[in-house]
């Protein structure tokens, strides 16, 4: 049987062992660096390893927990419940009757990985030296990132933190649209080589016939899965990056249970808003806004050819608007956008690719559960909420107050800083050679901007303060409305009107 070059690369990874398999799996999350055909092959990587013998598994547990298995648990299942290249899982019953699972790390796996990583560094250095075109991909840097990632995965304490963080996000969410659950961590039985979790009993989400026979409406489950996933992205900022069917269970109460927290994605709070703006801009076909959002995501990296980027994005939004095939798939939108990002050399955070890949995975599950589901309709409320968070009057007022506080601190320090600067100039420590031409207009413009900013801050503060007076019915009242609130709103209106007139004048006023 003939294999393509990409299939051969996958087979080589499987032949070389668990470290290279894991490296291939992680690289499958970087479609910005490797061809899509190779990404597709690396996603198929399998770990074909025999289970740890029963006696050895017990020895590891006893060594880590400092006691005999018989003393620790009422029952320990010697047959692995699941097995992989780095660990295997055993069912356990506690003395209290609680059912848990123990994830046990394979003996010697750390040493194997450390040796394999040394080989990877050598290969990466050779590739970088022999093939100059690969330098832009930074092969040594990729191995370093992989080393950091896999060492975290080898530490089950780190995974237990991921589980606990996910568990807390869900349990702290009291909304009516909260349909997710996660296992509880048993900290007393968790070490860097053993992870003890609550045993979750449910039906695998891809067992459609079994779900239907149990009286479960798969269309409802599809909606709930979509909701739980987008809440992770746009509300928690911490999401499950490997939601394949083996990691998803439908519980008896109809909730979705997530399993295996080795691969998680984390998004900065400010980037959640930016992500929401990105999708809203795509829906509105606002090419200019998409470019601005991409620049924010890529830390304002330079765009070498703005015209070409505008053209590509315009084609992208127009095709998306009339799309009939894959119309409901947000992953298709993200992957097409990814191609534009890569083509124009923009750098976006790693979570962007993690999100795109996990979205492809979860959409495959949703398609089987509810093929008619309109994803954009489901996600729109979360997009609007993420974008509008920063436009809350109280938050805007808080920002204004913080800015004014920082400004007052700066003004307090400014005289001292100015004295120090003058002292250094007088002592010859600083020499200034300044030649200027036509600097007066620039000074005038800066003065105008400063005045406008101060006026804007005062106007916003007045609006927020007056709103609080009106909401809390602060006396005296006029027609059941706080007089102070009305006066504040009117004063803010006058200031805003003056600002607008000032903007209209531009830089031509004196």
ZAMARGU-4260 file (C-alpha; in steps of 0.2 Angstrom, whole numbers, plus 5000, padded with zeros to 4 digits):
<rodrens>
0) 5000/5000/5000 | 5007/5017/4995 | 5007/5031/5007 | 5007/5050/5004 | 5022/5060/5012
5) 5010/5066/5025 | 5005/5049/5030 | 5023/5043/5031 | 5027/5057/5043 | 5012/5052/5054
10) 5018/5034/5054 | 5036/5039/5058 | 5029/5048/5073 | 5020/5033/5079 | 5035/5022/5076
15) 5046/5034/5086 | 5036/5033/5102 | 5025/5043/5114 | 5035/5059/5114 | 5035/5061/5095
20) 5016/5056/5095 | 5012/5070/5108 | 5023/5082/5098 | 5013/5078/5082 | 4997/5080/5091
25) 5002/5097/5098 | 5009/5103/5081 | 4991/5098/5074 | 4986/5114/5083 | 4997/5125/5073
30) 4990/5126/5055 | 4999/5143/5054 | 5015/5133/5053 | 5012/5117/5044 | 5002/5112/5029
35) 4983/5108/5031 | 4986/5090/5024 | 4999/5087/5037 | 4987/5094/5051 | 4974/5082/5045
40) 4986/5067/5047 | 4993/5072/5063 | 4976/5073/5071 | 4975/5054/5067 | 4990/5050/5078
45) 4986/5035/5090 | 4995/5029/5105 | 4996/5010/5103 | 5004/5004/5120 | 5001/4989/5131
50) 4993/4993/5149 | 5004/4993/5164 | 5004/4976/5173 | 4992/4976/5188 | 5006/4973/5201
55) 5016/4988/5194 | 5001/4999/5194 | 4997/4995/5212 | 5016/4998/5217 | 5015/5016/5209
60) 4999/5020/5219 | 5006/5013/5235 | 5023/5023/5233 | 5014/5039/5229 | 5001/5038/5242
65) 5012/5030/5256 | 5000/5016/5260 | 4994/4999/5254 | 4980/4999/5241 | 4969/4988/5253
70) 4971/5001/5267 | 4967/5016/5255 | 4952/5009/5246 | 4938/4997/5248 | 4941/4991/5230
75) 4954/4994/5216 | 4950/4987/5199 | 4966/4979/5192 | 4959/4980/5174 | 4963/4997/5167
80) 4947/5007/5162 | 4957/5017/5149 | 4975/5017/5143 | 4986/5029/5134 | 5005/5032/5131
85) 5008/5043/5146 | 4995/5036/5159 | 4981/5024/5162 | 4965/5024/5172 | 4958/5012/5185
90) 4941/5012/5194 | 4941/5013/5213 | 4929/5013/5227 | 4933/5023/5242 | 4930/5017/5260
95) 4916/5030/5261 | 4907/5021/5246 | 4912/5035/5233 | 4917/5029/5216 | 4932/5038/5209
100) 4945/5035/5195 | 4964/5035/5197 | 4975/5041/5183 | 4991/5033/5185 | 5007/5039/5176
105) 5017/5026/5167 | 5033/5021/5175 | 5049/5028/5167 | 5039/5039/5155 | 5048/5055/5161
110) 5065/5048/5157 | 5059/5043/5140 | 5052/5060/5136 | 5068/5069/5142 | 5079/5058/5131
115) 5067/5061/5116 | 5067/5080/5118 | 5086/5080/5118 | 5085/5071/5101 | 5072/5084/5095
120) 5083/5098/5099 | 5097/5091/5089 | 5086/5088/5074 | 5079/5105/5076 | 5096/5113/5076
125) 5102/5103/5061 | 5086/5108/5051 | 5088/5126/5055 | 5107/5126/5050 | 5104/5115/5034
130) 5088/5123/5028 | 5088/5142/5029 | 5070/5144/5024 | 5065/5135/5040 | 5073/5148/5051
135) 5057/5159/5050 | 5047/5144/5059 | 5060/5144/5073 | 5062/5124/5075 | 5072/5126/5091
140) 5058/5137/5098 | 5045/5125/5093 | 5054/5111/5103 | 5056/5123/5118 | 5037/5127/5118
145) 5033/5108/5116 | 5045/5104/5131 | 5036/5117/5142 | 5019/5110/5137 | 5023/5091/5139
150) 5032/5094/5156 | 5016/5103/5162 | 5006/5088/5156 | 5017/5076/5165 | 5013/5085/5181
155) 4996/5079/5187 | 4995/5093/5200 | 4994/5105/5185 | 4980/5095/5177 | 4971/5094/5194
160) 4972/5113/5194 | 4964/5114/5177 | 4950/5102/5182 | 4947/5113/5198 | 4947/5129/5188
165) 4935/5122/5175 | 4924/5114/5189 | 4923/5131/5199 | 4919/5141/5183 | 4904/5129/5181
170) 4898/5129/5199 | 4899/5148/5201 | 4888/5150/5185 | 4870/5151/5192 | 4863/5155/5175
175) 4848/5146/5167 | 4859/5141/5152 | 4872/5132/5162 | 4871/5114/5156 | 4889/5108/5159
180) 4897/5098/5173 | 4915/5091/5177 | 4922/5079/5189 | 4927/5084/5207 | 4946/5082/5211
185) 4951/5072/5227 | 4966/5082/5232 | 4971/5070/5246 | 4974/5056/5233 | 4982/5067/5220
190) 5001/5069/5217 | 5012/5074/5202 | 5010/5056/5196 | 4992/5051/5201 | 4976/5061/5198
195) 4961/5056/5208 | 4944/5061/5201 | 4926/5058/5204 | 4919/5044/5193 | 4906/5051/5181
200) 4893/5039/5174 | 4885/5044/5158 | 4882/5039/5139 | 4896/5044/5127 | 4889/5059/5117
205) 4892/5050/5100 | 4881/5035/5105 | 4866/5042/5096 | 4855/5026/5096 | 4859/5023/5115
210) 4854/5041/5119 | 4838/5040/5109 | 4834/5023/5118 | 4836/5032/5135 | 4823/5045/5130
215) 4836/5059/5127 | 4832/5072/5114 | 4848/5073/5104 | 4843/5090/5097 | 4842/5098/5114
220) 4858/5090/5119 | 4866/5098/5103 | 4860/5115/5109 | 4866/5112/5126 | 4883/5107/5120
225) 4884/5123/5109 | 4879/5134/5124 | 4891/5126/5136 | 4906/5128/5124 | 4903/5146/5119
230) 4900/5150/5138 | 4918/5144/5141 | 4925/5155/5127 | 4915/5171/5129 | 4911/5171/5148
235) 4924/5161/5157 | 4939/5164/5146 | 4945/5146/5149 | 4940/5132/5138 | 4942/5113/5134
240) 4953/5112/5119 | 4950/5094/5115 | 4931/5091/5115 | 4931/5075/5105 | 4917/5062/5108
245) 4927/5052/5120 | 4929/5067/5132 | 4910/5071/5132 | 4897/5062/5142 | 4878/5065/5143
250) 4873/5063/5161 | 4856/5056/5167 | 4850/5074/5171 | 4854/5079/5153 | 4869/5090/5157
255) 4886/5088/5147 | 4900/5081/5157 | 4918/5086/5151 | 4933/5074/5154 | 4952/5075/5151
260) 4959/5092/5155 | 4977/5090/5149 | 4974/5102/5134 | 4965/5118/5139 | 4965/5135/5131
265) 4965/5152/5141 | 4960/5169/5134 | 4964/5186/5142 | 4949/5196/5147 | 4952/5210/5135
270) 4954/5197/5121 | 4937/5190/5124 | 4929/5207/5120 | 4941/5208/5104 | 4935/5190/5099
275) 4917/5195/5101 | 4921/5211/5090 | 4929/5200/5077 | 4913/5189/5074 | 4901/5204/5075
280) 4912/5213/5062 | 4911/5197/5051 | 4892/5196/5053 | 4891/5215/5048 | 4903/5213/5034
285) 4913/5227/5041 | 4931/5225/5033 | 4939/5240/5041 | 4933/5234/5058 | 4940/5216/5055
290) 4957/5224/5051 | 4957/5234/5067 | 4952/5219/5077 | 4966/5208/5069 | 4978/5221/5073
295) 4973/5221/5091 | 4975/5202/5092 | 4992/5203/5083 | 4998/5216/5095 | 4997/5229/5081
300) 5010/5220/5070 | 5014/5229/5054 | 5003/5226/5038 | 5014/5226/5023 | 5001/5228/5010
305) 4984/5235/5016 | 4976/5235/4999 | 4978/5217/4997 | 4972/5213/5014 | 4957/5223/5012
310) 4953/5214/4995 | 4956/5197/5003 | 4944/5201/5018 | 4931/5209/5007 | 4931/5193/4997
315) 4930/5183/5013 | 4915/5192/5020 | 4906/5192/5003 | 4908/5173/5001 | 4903/5170/5019
320) 4887/5181/5016 | 4881/5170/5002 | 4887/5153/5008 | 4875/5139/5007 | 4888/5124/5011
325) 4895/5124/5029 | 4884/5140/5032 | 4881/5135/5050 | 4900/5131/5054 | 4909/5144/5063
330) 4925/5134/5061 | 4924/5136/5042 | 4924/5155/5045 | 4939/5154/5057 | 4949/5142/5046
335) 4947/5153/5031 | 4951/5169/5041 | 4967/5159/5047 | 4973/5157/5029 | 4971/5176/5027
340) 4981/5179/5043 | 4995/5168/5038 | 4996/5174/5020 | 4998/5192/5027 | 5011/5188/5040
345) 5000/5193/5055 | 5003/5185/5072 | 4989/5180/5083 | 4989/5171/5100 | 4990/5152/5101
350) 4973/5151/5108 | 4966/5157/5091 | 4972/5141/5083 | 4967/5130/5098 | 4949/5138/5097
355) 4948/5135/5078 | 4954/5116/5080 | 4942/5113/5095 | 4928/5121/5086 | 4931/5109/5071
360) 4930/5095/5083 | 4915/5100/5093 | 4905/5105/5077 | 4907/5087/5071 | 4899/5081/5087
365) 4885/5094/5085 | 4881/5090/5067 | 4877/5072/5072 | 4866/5078/5087 | 4857/5092/5078
370) 4861/5095/5060 | 4849/5109/5058 | 4856/5120/5072 | 4860/5138/5068 | 4876/5141/5077
375) 4877/5160/5074 | 4860/5162/5081 | 4866/5152/5097 | 4882/5162/5099 | 4875/5180/5095
380) 4869/5184/5113 | 4887/5179/5120 | 4895/5190/5107 | 4884/5205/5110 | 4887/5202/5129
385) 4906/5201/5127 | 4907/5217/5117 | 4895/5227/5127 | 4903/5223/5144 | 4915/5238/5143
390) 4901/5250/5138 | 4892/5248/5155 | 4890/5265/5162 | 4897/5260/5179 | 4912/5252/5171
395) 4915/5267/5161 | 4914/5278/5176 | 4926/5266/5185 | 4938/5268/5171 | 4936/5287/5172
400) 4939/5288/5190 | 4954/5276/5189 | 4961/5287/5175 | 4959/5303/5185 | 4967/5294/5201
405) 4982/5289/5190 | 4983/5307/5183 | 4982/5315/5200 | 4996/5303/5206 | 5006/5308/5191
410) 5004/5327/5194 | 5009/5324/5212 | 5026/5316/5206 | 5028/5328/5191 | 5037/5343/5200
415) 5049/5331/5208 | 5053/5322/5192 | 5055/5339/5183 | 5067/5345/5197 | 5078/5330/5194
420) 5078/5332/5176 | 5083/5350/5177 | 5097/5346/5190 | 5104/5333/5178 | 5104/5345/5164
425) 5112/5359/5175 | 5126/5346/5180 | 5129/5341/5162 | 5123/5323/5164 | 5110/5327/5151
430) 5114/5336/5135 | 5100/5342/5124 | 5103/5346/5105 | 5086/5351/5099 | 5082/5359/5082
435) 5064/5362/5078 | 5054/5370/5065 | 5036/5374/5066 | 5033/5367/5083 | 5020/5379/5089
440) 5005/5371/5079 | 5010/5354/5086 | 5010/5362/5104 | 4993/5370/5100 | 4986/5353/5094
445) 4992/5344/5110 | 4984/5357/5121 | 4968/5355/5112 | 4968/5336/5114 | 4972/5338/5133
450) 4957/5350/5135 | 4946/5338/5125 | 4951/5323/5136 | 4948/5332/5152 | 4931/5338/5146
455) 4927/5321/5141 | 4932/5313/5158 | 4921/5326/5167 | 4906/5323/5155 | 4907/5304/5158
460) 4909/5307/5177 | 4894/5318/5177 | 4883/5306/5167 | 4888/5291/5179 | 4886/5302/5195
465) 4869/5309/5189 | 4863/5292/5184 | 4867/5286/5202 | 4857/5301/5209 | 4842/5297/5198
470) 4842/5278/5202 | 4844/5281/5221 | 4830/5295/5221 | 4842/5307/5230 | 4832/5322/5236
475) 4827/5335/5232 | 4815/5328/5219 | 4807/5336/5204 | 4793/5326/5196 | 4800/5311/5206
480) 4817/5313/5199 | 4832/5319/5208 | 4836/5338/5205 | 4855/5334/5206 | 4853/5321/5193
485) 4844/5332/5181 | 4857/5346/5184 | 4871/5334/5181 | 4864/5327/5165 | 4861/5345/5158
490) 4878/5351/5163 | 4886/5335/5154 | 4875/5339/5139 | 4882/5357/5138 | 4900/5350/5140
495) 4897/5337/5126 | 4890/5350/5115 | 4905/5361/5117 | 4916/5346/5113 | 4907/5342/5097
500) 4909/5361/5092 | 4927/5360/5096 | 4929/5344/5086 | 4921/5353/5071 | 4933/5367/5072
505) 4948/5356/5070 | 4965/5363/5071 | 4960/5380/5063 | 4955/5389/5079 | 4967/5400/5089
</rodrens>
